[in-house]
Amino acid sequence: MRAFAILSGLAALSSVVAAPLSGCTSELFCESSAALDARSGGVCLAELCVDGNQTAAPLKRDAPVPSKASVYADLPNSERLARGFPLKPPARRTKAARDGAASPVPSYTAKGHLLVRNAGDNSVIGYASKTVSTATLITPDLVNALTVSITLPVGATSGSQLNLAQVDSPNAFTSFGLVQGRDSTTTDISTGSFNYLYISSTNDTPAGSSPQQPGNMPSNSLGITRSSESAVWTIDIVSGTVFPTWINSGGVAATTQLFTQSNALYAGGDADAFRARYPSPVTLITLTWVPAV
């Protein structure tokens, strides 16, 4: 099992400030009834803050990454199912069998965790945590990582517009998806707009649909209705590639960036515009599928 160094800069995520601000720049810290720059006098530079002096907890341990070298060895199908690995493709049928009535395509379920890496240097930051409130935080510990699952046709190891089912989340929502940010003025994300998305818990939405209101964790915790999408994920469980694609209100797929601020996971169309709105440091990230063992 290999181990990667944890990104040490997280400990200072909220401390890199040129000068104190008199206003409040954090949505979750301030009263929602006032304008963002005129809310309470606390100083908070991140979108997600509990108090004005909060800094991100340092990740002191290496985030272990289970090896995938032997994940797809020559295991029998019974063992592959037990471990959440893809089944062997079915044996080629004879012409007589192929000419018969079509049968439903069998599927299998693969379980995994989402490893968070710094997009700049590929260093490991941690894992998406199983404890989800408004936004999902990053944990350095595999034991606290959220377990998710995807369903694929037998023989396939990748897919798009997939739902990521929550396996061990303490909340009742079915999937792990994208949810409209509290301060976002619309459900659309784009270059030049600070509009953002929480990576959080949501109920299912149809593949390819524009933003829906099926119920989600941010709506519950914030007390306002936020739109969300669940079937947004493109995943390859062999290469580990994981990325979401948000569908804007007009039905067009939006370029979707992933980033973190104050140890929370976000998506959006323009991380720089988000950073201009919430001046705490922002780090572009990638997600990697790690098989659950």
Summary of the structure (lengths in Angstrom):
residues: 293
radius of gyration: 20.5
end to end distance: 11.8
largest distance: 77.6
contacts: 969
relative contact order: 0.18
helix: 12%
strand: 31%
